[in-house]
Each structure stands twice: as structure tokens, then as C-alpha cells.
């Protein structure tokens, strides 16, 4: 029935006779005429396009080898994919690969595998999708007489970190509360523990550098890491190369991860090497290399005081230590002189735009004391952020030629 309906819908849309006054689209007209919701009508039209343009998939749907839930994942993927990726998926080889995956995977597993396949074909599309998600992020707390309302939207990686943190609290539903209520209790418990254990509200935290890092595990194929380093090397040489088709890194459940997120994670994380056989069986576990100990972080916080991006000023307790000479790309050392404090947003921006960083400090002056703020600590270091072409993206007032002295810069 789905396949027969697909040809009718595609022909009806091509005829252009069903869209009436007030219908914003063919899908809206379909919803009105069939008394469906717009979401269901849109789903039917997506599936129709996939069934008409992918005969191998259509045959698998007709025989029962590819369920409609799997078909919807195919339809959503092809509808969002670029023309080049859609053509590869619609090729006989691409369709055969899709059908093989669907034969042995559940609908959620199949959707992740399909996303992994598309990310391998076109890494740049994954990056564009991730940046689109980040542009749409928001979080709102609204106090009302009947309670505080929470509303928001996160990108997939931020959502993964939040989900893992909420699940780790261990609040489970029961006779006295629903799953949604248990999740709400877990979120409150997270906030209370952060306030109690991290002392995030006082000056002590800002100086001590207390920070809890998210424990999100990324699986990174060796060829993907090599491609990331080669891409960074080419950009350092002034080129803007296209990404090579390599398997994307992924979370533990198989969801693909954009290259910019991987670059930021490699800057400030624990890395554990696990060698696997061709069949994926672990054979050797390497040693973990930990970056920026508590003492080192406290030293960076004491020097930078807040996010080093000019005009940001985000408190140090929410900061991350970035390797000015990147740890994975440049072999930079995990040292205080190589570290700079950035908030989460500007840390991501530095990796996304592939920026270089220069630090400026005030030279000692005999005729006057070193400037300090009300806490009696020296003025925070200042930084200039530049693109690979040398264009200044962010700089302090009169950073060069003022009383600052350039003491270190990334390559």
C-alpha cells in the first residue's frame, strides 16, 4: 500500500492540481484532503519520494525486508542530504548497502548507521548540520506563580552530555513518580551537588579552578584522526582543503560526531588508546594521558582570571583550558605557558575557525607598580586571536604597541 500510494502522491504533486487556496504546500494540501496532521502528511510525501527514486529499497519494502520505520529513516536522510550524497545513496550499490543494514538492525540502530554512512560520504555536511544545531540552541528558566518552567534546545553533543549526567544521578521512576518527574529530580540534584561540592558561587572556586569535565566517550578511528591532523596542517599552510571521506568519530552508541567537536575534545580530554582487530575485538589497552592537572589549571586560572576572549569575561569556574599550541595537531605541551582559559562557547569557536593565539603581558615598570584589581592580584593576561590568514578576530585595546609585550604565540 505504501509503494502504491507513493506513485500516486508523486504524480499528484507533479500535476499541481491538489493545492488549493490557503494551502502553503503540497503536504498541507495532502493533510487537508486526507484529514491527516501535517506531520503525517509530510512523512508520507517523504517516503513517497524515497520509494519512487530508490527501486531496490522499494522492493525491500514490498517484500517486508525493510520496515516502514526504517523507510522513514531513509526518507529523512535523503531529504536532508546534499545532491551528491543523495545520488550515491540512490545508486544501486548505495541502495543495496541500505537494505543490508536494515535486514539486521532495529530502527534506532539503522538510523545511526545511516547517519554514519552519510557522514563518511560527506564530512562537511555533518559539520554544517552541527553548526546549524548550535545556532538554534537556547535555554530559558521562567519563574511563574505555579512553578519554574524550563524550556530549551541543545545540539546533539551537548544533549548527550546532559543525558549522561542526568542518568548518572540514579533517579529512577516508581509508583510515586513518572519518568519525567525522575528526570526533573535528577537535574535538580545535579545543580545541588555542583553548588555544594564545587563551591561554584564564591571567589574560592574562581581561584581554585574547580571544574567537572563531562564524561562523554568518543570512538575515533585512526584514519579519522589522521585526516583531522592533515586538514589542520593544510589550513596552517594557507589552504582550505575539502574533507576526505573517512569514517566519522562517534559516541559510544554510534552517533557521528563533527570534526570540530572532535578537535575541541582532543584539546582538553583524557585519551585512551584501544587497539582492535579487523573484526573490532579489543586486543590492547594503552595508557591514559591526562591533560592539565588541578595544580596546572589553578595556575592558568590565576593568570587569566576569566575567559580570555576579549569582551567575554565568563567566570573561570565555567572555563576550559585550551592548548595554544594544539595538543593533537601541533604536539603542544600540557604546560601552564601553553594553556589559555576559554569558556565553552569560545573554546568551540577557536577550534571551528582554526584560530591562532598570542599572549601579551605588561612588562615590569620601575617607575610604577604593576596594575592590579580590587582583589590585589595582577591584571589578567591579554590575548589576540587571529585567523590563519593573519586577520585579527579578537584583540584587546592597543594589544600591540601598548605596554604589552608579546611573549608567546601559537604556530
MIBA-155703 format. One line per 4 residues: number of its first residue (from 1); for each residue x, z, y of C-alpha. Coordinates in Angstrom, 2 decimals. Last residue first. Example, Ala and Ser with C-alpha at 12.3 -4.5 7.8 and 13.67 -1.06 7.14 Angstrom:
<nodes>
2	13.67,7.14,-1.06; 12.30,7.80,-4.50
</nodes>
This chain:
<nodes>
411	52.15,15.23,28.48; 50.80,18.64,29.54; 52.18,20.16,32.70; 54.28,23.18,33.54
407	55.73,24.93,36.59; 54.26,23.04,39.53; 54.84,25.24,42.56; 52.05,26.40,44.80
403	52.69,27.27,48.44; 50.75,24.16,49.41; 52.36,20.79,48.73; 50.31,20.26,45.59
399	47.26,22.44,44.98; 46.02,21.94,48.56; 42.52,23.08,47.57; 42.33,23.42,43.78
395	42.09,20.26,41.69; 39.55,18.66,39.37; 39.35,15.04,38.23; 42.58,13.78,39.79
391	43.25,10.20,38.66; 46.56,9.90,36.79; 45.49,7.12,34.43; 45.30,9.63,31.57
387	42.77,11.62,33.58; 43.90,14.58,35.62; 43.12,18.30,35.82; 44.97,20.43,38.37
383	45.28,24.14,37.78; 45.57,27.41,39.70; 46.90,30.71,38.42; 44.89,33.79,39.30
379	45.97,35.89,42.26; 47.98,38.92,41.24; 46.08,42.06,40.16; 45.13,44.89,42.54
375	41.48,44.91,41.54; 40.45,43.90,45.05; 42.40,40.66,44.85; 46.08,40.00,45.17
371	48.46,37.94,47.29; 52.15,38.40,46.58; 53.74,40.48,49.29; 55.16,38.94,52.45
367	58.53,37.91,53.88; 60.29,37.88,50.54; 58.00,35.22,49.07; 57.73,34.70,45.31
363	56.36,31.27,44.37; 52.57,30.93,44.01; 51.71,29.37,40.68; 50.51,25.86,39.81
359	49.54,24.70,36.31; 49.10,21.05,35.43; 46.53,19.76,32.94; 46.00,16.42,31.20
355	42.49,15.22,30.47; 41.16,13.46,27.37; 37.67,12.99,28.92; 35.85,14.47,25.92
351	38.59,17.00,25.22; 38.67,18.38,28.77; 34.86,18.20,28.92; 34.45,20.34,25.80
347	36.71,23.03,27.24; 34.75,22.67,30.49; 31.50,23.55,28.75; 32.85,26.36,26.57
343	34.60,28.10,29.46; 38.31,27.47,29.88; 41.36,29.74,29.81; 44.72,27.95,29.66
339	47.38,28.29,27.00; 50.81,26.66,26.70; 52.61,29.44,28.61; 50.87,32.06,26.46
335	52.06,30.42,23.29; 50.45,28.62,20.38; 52.86,25.72,20.56; 51.81,22.12,21.09
331	52.19,19.65,18.25; 50.92,16.91,20.55; 47.66,15.87,18.89; 46.79,18.91,16.74
327	47.90,21.74,19.04; 47.22,19.96,22.29; 49.78,20.52,25.02; 47.50,22.45,27.32
323	46.24,24.35,24.27; 42.82,25.71,25.25; 41.94,29.40,25.14; 38.17,29.92,25.11
319	36.20,31.78,27.76; 32.96,33.76,27.74; 34.66,37.13,28.34; 36.81,35.47,30.99
315	33.93,35.17,33.45; 32.88,31.63,34.50; 34.63,30.88,37.81; 33.66,27.22,37.88
311	34.97,25.99,41.24; 38.23,24.66,39.88; 38.25,24.63,36.11; 40.47,27.58,35.12
307	37.60,29.56,33.63; 38.23,33.18,34.61; 41.11,35.68,35.07; 43.85,33.06,34.56
303	46.87,35.39,34.19; 45.17,38.45,32.70; 43.04,36.23,30.47; 46.12,34.41,29.15
299	47.82,37.75,28.41; 44.70,39.08,26.69; 44.56,35.93,24.58; 48.15,36.40,23.48
295	47.51,40.02,22.50; 44.36,39.13,20.56; 46.13,36.40,18.65; 46.01,32.83,19.83
291	45.84,30.46,16.85; 45.71,31.32,13.17; 47.33,29.08,10.61; 45.65,29.55,7.25
287	47.81,28.93,4.21; 47.05,26.07,1.87; 44.61,26.06,-1.02; 45.39,23.69,-3.89
283	43.32,21.89,-6.53; 39.82,21.56,-5.10; 37.72,19.03,-7.07; 36.52,16.10,-4.93
279	36.60,13.46,-7.68; 39.71,11.88,-6.16; 41.32,15.31,-6.41; 41.24,17.87,-3.62
275	43.86,19.58,-1.44; 42.49,22.40,0.70; 44.23,23.07,4.03; 42.86,25.92,6.11
271	42.77,25.62,9.87; 41.65,28.52,12.05; 40.30,27.47,15.41; 41.05,26.71,19.04
267	42.28,23.16,19.65; 41.16,21.81,16.29; 37.57,22.65,17.22; 37.86,20.77,20.51
263	39.16,17.64,18.78; 36.45,17.87,16.10; 33.74,18.14,18.76; 35.16,15.07,20.50
259	35.25,13.17,17.18; 31.56,13.67,16.52; 30.50,15.71,13.45; 28.54,14.31,10.50
255	26.09,16.59,8.66; 27.36,17.18,5.10; 26.08,20.70,4.42; 29.53,22.21,5.03
251	29.74,20.57,8.43; 31.20,17.11,8.65; 34.25,15.10,9.62; 33.45,11.43,9.86
247	34.52,8.92,7.20; 36.66,6.26,8.86; 35.72,3.00,10.55; 38.32,2.68,13.30
243	37.38,3.90,16.76; 37.86,1.43,19.57; 41.04,1.69,21.62; 41.20,2.57,25.31
239	44.90,2.02,26.04; 47.12,3.83,28.56; 49.83,5.12,26.24; 48.16,8.54,26.09
235	44.99,6.75,25.04; 46.86,5.19,22.13; 48.27,8.55,21.07; 44.81,10.12,21.24
231	43.37,7.39,19.02; 46.25,7.74,16.54; 45.66,11.51,16.37; 41.93,11.09,15.76
227	42.56,8.36,13.17; 45.00,10.59,11.27; 42.46,13.43,11.26; 39.85,11.04,9.91
223	42.24,9.73,7.26; 42.88,13.29,6.04; 39.18,14.02,5.64; 37.89,16.90,7.80
219	35.36,19.42,6.46; 34.22,21.63,9.33; 33.29,25.30,8.92; 31.37,27.07,11.68
215	32.44,30.66,12.17; 31.80,31.08,15.87; 34.56,32.98,17.69; 33.88,36.48,18.97
211	35.68,37.27,22.19; 37.23,40.38,23.64; 39.77,39.31,26.26; 40.99,42.79,27.12
207	40.86,42.13,30.86; 37.34,40.73,31.07; 36.12,43.16,28.45; 37.39,46.15,30.40
203	35.72,44.87,33.56; 32.33,45.50,32.09; 29.31,43.73,30.57; 30.78,42.24,27.44
199	31.63,45.60,25.89; 32.19,43.63,22.67; 30.76,46.16,20.22; 27.64,47.39,22.01
195	26.71,44.36,24.12; 27.53,41.91,21.35; 25.70,44.04,18.81; 22.58,44.18,21.00
191	22.58,40.43,21.56; 22.95,39.69,17.86; 20.22,42.18,17.00; 17.87,40.42,19.44
187	18.51,37.10,17.69; 17.95,38.70,14.29; 14.62,40.20,15.41; 13.46,36.75,16.57
183	14.47,35.26,13.21; 12.50,37.98,11.39; 9.47,37.25,13.57; 9.65,33.55,12.74
179	9.95,34.32,9.02; 6.81,36.50,9.28; 6.79,40.27,9.50; 5.31,43.32,7.73
175	4.92,41.90,4.24; 8.46,40.53,4.34; 10.77,38.24,6.28; 14.56,38.71,6.13
171	16.93,39.96,8.85; 20.42,39.52,7.41; 22.41,39.27,10.63; 24.36,36.39,9.09
167	21.28,34.15,9.27; 21.16,34.46,13.06; 24.86,33.69,13.41; 24.65,30.71,11.06
163	21.66,29.32,12.95; 23.34,29.76,16.33; 26.50,27.96,15.19; 24.47,25.13,13.65
159	22.39,24.80,16.81; 25.54,24.44,18.88; 26.68,21.67,16.52; 23.29,19.93,16.55
155	22.89,19.90,20.32; 20.70,22.62,21.73; 17.13,22.81,23.10; 15.40,25.70,24.77
151	12.50,28.04,25.29; 12.38,31.80,25.06; 9.40,33.75,26.40; 9.67,37.40,27.43
147	6.49,39.41,26.94; 2.80,39.69,27.85; 3.35,40.35,31.55; 5.80,37.43,31.73
143	9.59,37.18,31.78; 10.92,33.67,31.21; 14.22,33.00,29.44; 15.20,29.33,29.53
139	17.85,27.40,27.60; 18.70,23.75,28.11; 20.41,20.88,26.32; 19.43,17.29,27.13
135	22.89,16.15,28.25; 24.38,17.72,25.12; 22.10,15.69,22.85; 23.05,12.47,24.63
131	26.72,13.40,24.24; 26.17,13.82,20.51; 24.42,10.49,20.21; 27.18,8.71,22.09
127	29.81,10.29,19.82; 27.91,9.29,16.69; 27.62,5.75,18.05; 31.38,5.66,18.69
123	32.05,6.48,15.04; 30.43,3.19,13.94; 30.43,2.36,10.23; 31.55,5.82,9.13
119	28.93,7.44,11.35; 26.29,5.19,9.79; 27.26,6.25,6.27; 27.32,9.94,7.21
115	23.87,9.64,8.79; 22.63,8.06,5.56; 24.17,10.85,3.53; 22.51,13.44,5.77
111	19.09,11.78,5.42; 19.57,11.48,1.64; 20.38,15.17,1.30; 17.22,16.08,3.25
107	15.06,13.67,1.16; 16.50,14.75,-2.19; 19.29,12.70,-3.70; 19.85,10.75,-6.93
103	17.96,7.47,-6.52; 18.13,7.56,-2.72; 21.90,7.08,-2.73; 21.69,4.02,-4.95
99	18.91,2.52,-2.81; 20.97,2.89,0.36; 24.03,1.33,-1.27; 21.94,-1.63,-2.43
95	20.56,-2.06,1.09; 24.05,-2.14,2.54; 25.27,-4.68,-0.01; 22.28,-6.95,0.54
91	22.77,-6.74,4.32; 20.19,-4.73,6.24; 22.51,-1.73,6.68; 25.25,-4.01,7.99
87	22.85,-5.73,10.39; 21.52,-2.40,11.65; 25.10,-1.21,12.23; 25.94,-4.28,14.34
83	22.66,-4.12,16.29; 23.16,-0.46,17.14; 21.26,2.14,15.16; 18.23,4.07,16.43
79	15.54,2.01,14.66; 17.75,1.54,11.59; 18.17,5.29,11.19; 14.52,6.15,11.74
75	13.41,3.53,9.22; 15.93,4.65,6.59; 14.86,8.30,7.00; 11.21,7.20,6.77
71	12.00,5.33,3.57; 13.39,8.51,2.04; 10.11,10.32,2.71; 8.28,7.24,1.37
67	10.01,7.57,-1.97; 12.72,5.10,-3.10; 12.66,4.35,-6.82; 8.87,4.11,-6.89
63	8.80,0.45,-7.91; 7.28,-0.67,-4.58; 9.70,1.49,-2.60; 12.65,0.03,-4.50
59	11.36,-3.50,-3.85; 11.04,-2.69,-0.13; 14.61,-1.40,-0.06; 15.83,-4.69,-1.51
55	13.60,-6.61,0.91; 15.02,-4.93,4.05; 13.60,-6.66,7.16; 9.91,-6.32,6.25
51	10.16,-2.83,4.74; 12.26,-1.46,7.61; 9.98,-2.85,10.30; 6.92,-1.48,8.52
47	8.50,1.95,8.18; 9.00,2.14,11.92; 5.41,0.97,12.51; 4.01,3.57,10.11
43	6.06,6.36,11.72; 4.90,5.35,15.20; 1.27,5.53,14.06; 1.87,8.95,12.53
39	3.41,10.28,15.75; 0.74,8.71,17.95; -1.96,10.51,16.00; -4.22,8.33,13.92
35	-7.74,7.11,14.69; -6.91,3.70,13.17; -7.74,1.80,16.39; -6.37,4.41,18.76
31	-3.15,5.17,16.87; -2.46,1.46,16.37; -2.97,0.82,20.08; -0.55,3.62,20.92
27	1.98,2.14,18.49; 1.53,-1.29,20.07; 2.45,0.27,23.41; 1.05,1.88,26.54
23	-2.55,1.20,25.61; -4.79,1.62,28.68; -6.28,-1.84,28.47; -5.89,-3.25,24.97
19	-3.01,-3.90,22.61; -4.48,-5.47,19.46; -3.97,-9.15,20.30; -0.17,-9.28,20.56
15	0.16,-11.69,17.64; 3.63,-10.32,16.85; 2.26,-6.78,16.64; -0.44,-7.89,14.22
11	2.10,-9.74,12.08; 4.35,-6.68,11.89; 1.37,-4.44,11.10; 0.03,-6.72,8.37
7	3.45,-7.09,6.74; 3.92,-3.32,6.69; 0.43,-2.63,5.35; 1.27,-4.48,2.15
3	4.50,-2.51,1.76; 2.83,0.83,2.40; 0.00,0.00,0.00
</nodes>
